[in-house]
Amino acid sequence: MILLQLRNELWKLFGKKRTYLGFVMFLLAQAVILLVFRFSPASRQMGRLLENNGYDMTQFLSPLTAATFTNFWLAVILLPLFGALVGGDLVAKEAEDGTLRLILARPISRLRLLALKWVAGAIFSMLLCLALGVTGLLFGQTCFPWGGLFYFFPGEAFAVFEPREGLIRFAGAHVFMSIAATSVMGLSFLFGCFNVKPAAATILALSLVFLSFIMMNIPWFNDLKPWFLTYHLNLWQQLYGEPIQWGRIGESLFILIGINATFFAGGVAVFSVRDIKS
Amino acid sequence: MITLQKLTKIFGGRTAVDSLDLSVPKGAIFGLLGHNGAGKSTTIGMLLGQVWPTSGSVLVCGHDVTRDRHSALQRVGAIFETPIFYEYLSGRRNLEILSTYTAPTSAARIAEVAEWVGLAGREDSKVRTYSHGMRARLALAQALLPGPELLILDEPTNGLDPEGIHEMRETIRRLHRELGLTILLSSHLLSEVEQLCSRIAVIHGGRKVFDGPLSETRANPSRVHLQVDHFDPASSTLLAEGWITAVERPDTVFLTPGRTVGGIVRRLVELGIEVEGITREEATLESFYLELVKTARLQQPAAGGRPPALPPVQKP
């Protein structure tokens, strides 16, 4: 029964065109970034950087490298946007449309309904990250030959990995990215449980994520970084570190699980006492 | 089938439903009548566990909705004023989705209900292509899928054209006759209630102002139109002699219980007053309702409340 009900939520979610907005935008963004990278001096600059550090650029200007740097900013900026968009819709859109009243004329508990919707939102977030990774690699494959992974973040990271290890780290980063996307979805979901419009839930969640991002990047707040949500949302970046900071990943993972549980419990608490009216 | 006891709902400082007692017997078509904003939809919301009562109790099918909503709503179907669905999905998929919130439903059962409501052949079309009438049928289908014993209809004919209204009315009769359902029909359309219900409750300003069989609303023989040369002296005499209880100018008097129109005519003739015409007003649900609401409005300021604006009584 619960699987049938989850299937329903997925039907509803993936039956809507706007659900695919994130997938389409990622495809477009990846294509544009990759084309600009391939046919501009940027790829030559990256090659020079590799060669200046003693690496053969032909081995590391690869689909893995291209997909990693393409997906980096998409994951930081666009992923929260689409996670929040879907999270805000899950409850608030149904309340706004009036279908929530139709559902709650049935003997399903509000807790169960919210749990089903949250799981559907989490599945969406995971699929979005999976699609981001796969399409990134496919686009990269059209421009560069297969090779190792080069990860560079000015002032913070410079790492090269053999193709096999690079692929494992790339896949792992996208798994953790999906946890981050689920967390933003969960924040938006929490706001959607209040009596607000879906857009309001999305904007509120994004505002908090961006505020956290801004504060985290103010140099004077460097010591406070672990207190910001985005610090933990960026746990996937640790997969490109050498060596991998598993302690930091474990800490962020633990905190994100706690935050998600709190968001969900908050949503249930608010939604359970709400009057659902036409 | 439904028992409400001292049911009250306060939104902020506004009392939407005020100490409502109601009992809907099994097998009845029960009309919940009141103007827009009278508290009907809030009451239905509380019946379905969508709106939490401030106080009082709600029993549906013998179960307390606030404590055991799952058992209470197991055999309940509901239709709301505007049939809203997942527009981007087919009618069949909508039915599959909604029925699963009660219990898994077989494809055969969905096909059977679609056939019953007259949706067969269109159930695989997207709901966005449906006419308002088809949406109303889909609404009915989703309500019937769990095999309900109780059907709650909140303004089910809203937005339908006259043909659609007629069709919905016939369907409600058929549901009652063929499936033996208990039906709670909330409406502000007097004719709809008059044609369908055997018993009604009238809500005004969140309060119940009448509860009884429909036949009782027609038993209002006291209002009489009297046409005489000089209405004022004639009515004053009748009032003084106890033939009537009240006078409403320009030509209406209210018979004292036990007195007859014939008696009044004889007395007026004895008094030498020429009677040009006398007609007992035929009591209708409309006149009954308007009288109730008028009385309720007069009583409300005395209780410290501000009378709500009375919307026009609509006729289909």
Interface residues (C-beta under 8 A of the other chain):
Chain A: M1 L4 Q5 N8 W11 K12 G15 K16 K17 D97 G98 T99 R101 L102 I103 L104 A105 R106 P107 I108 S109 L113 V273 D275 I276 K277 S278
Chain B: F11 S41 T42 G45 L48 G49 Q50 V51 W52 R69 H70 S71 A72 L73 Q74 V76 G77 A78 F80 E81 T82 I84 F85 Y86 Y88 L89 R93 E96 I97 L98 T100 Y101 T102 A103 P104 Q142 P146 I152
